[in-house]
């Protein structure tokens, strides 16, 4: 059997587009697509208030993919949990810069600092509720 490519898929509560734009800006990523419900084949079957919510989005980060959407009608948003996006940078300065930007307005669980296993490491939830681990194992 061929090995599948596994990409994270995040579900938001009406702010998927804003989160992906933020990640694009902070991480130097590229938004491949953000498709609102009103521009999808589902447009006629979703309540009008869902029209501008994101049905599907795709973000490219240095050849890696993160996808997402807003919770669709009839499926209440239950929060984002049970995992973390892990971003490992080649230098402490790059990791610290990403940590500072991504964690702003969020909830810090472990501030960025040197650990016994990494030159720098942090854990937090960003302002969109996505859990992150950002670090630098060792300088390149």
N, C-alpha and C positions, 0 to 999 in steps of 0.2 A: 504494500500500500504506500502511495506517495506521502511524504511528510507535509502536513498542512501548514500554511502560514497563519499564525494566530495574532490577531490585532485586538487591542482593547476597544470596547464600545461603551461609552459613557452615556447615561441618561440623566438629563437635567430637568429642572422645573421652570421652563420658559426662558432660560438664559443660555442655552447652548451656543447660539451665534456669538454672544458677547464673550463667553468663555473661550471659544476657539479663536476669536480675534485677539484676545489677551494672550493666549498661548503663542499665536503667530508672532506677535510683537516681542514677547519676552524671549522666546526660544529661537527666533529667526526661522520659523517654520513657514510653510506655504499652505494656504487653504485651497484645496482642490475643488471642493464644492460645499455650499450651504443651500439646501433646498427646503424652502418653507412649505408647510402643508398646502397653502393656496396655489402653489405651482406644481403640485404633484397630481398623479392620477386619483388621489383620494380627496381632492379639493371639494368635490360636491357632497362628500359624505362626512365632513367634519364640521363641527360648530364654527361659526364665523370668528369667535374669539381665539380659535386655534390657527387661523389663517397665517399669521406672521410667525408662529412658532416653527421650530426646525423639525422637519420630518427626517432628514438625514444630512450629516456633515462629515467631511473627510479632511483630515489635517495630515500633511506630510512633514515629518521632522527628520531631516537628514536620511531619507530613504525609508524611514519607519512610518507606520500608519497608526493614527488614533482616529477612531470614528465616534460619532455621537448623534444624539437627537434629544428633543424634549419629550417628556412623557406624553404619549398620545391620548386622545379622548378616551374616557372609560377605563384608563389605567392610572390610578392615582400615583403621584410621585411619592416614593418611599425613602428617598435619600440615596446617596451614593456611599456604599460601604463594602467592607469585606476584602478590600485590596488597596494597594497603593501603586501609583505610577512611580517608577524608579528612574531617575536621571543621573547618570554618572558622567562627569566632565573630566577632560584631560588635565585641567589645572584647578588648584584651589580657588584662584581668583575668579575663574569662570563659574565654578560651582557656587561660590558665595554671592556673586552677582545674580545668578538665577534664583537662589534662595531668597535674597532680599526682595526681588521683584515678585516672585510667585507667592511668597508667604505674606506679603503686605495685605492687611485687612482680613487675614485668615486666623487660624488657631494653631499656635506653635506647640507641638508636643515635645520636640527636642531641638533646641537652637543649634545653628550651625557651629560646629567646633571639631577639633581633632579628637579622634577616638583611637583605641588600640588597634583597630582594623583599617582605619582610613585617615588620610591626611585632612579630611573634612567631611562631615556628615550631618544631616538634619532630617527631621520628620515633622510634618505639619499638614493641615488641611488648608487649601487655598480659599479665597473668598467665595468660590462657587461650590465648596463642599467636597472637592476632590482631594483625596489623601496623596501626599507626595513623600518620597525619600530622595533627597538631592545630596549628592556628594562627589567626592574625588577620592578614589581608593589610594592612589599615589600619583604624584606629579609625573607627567610624561617626560 
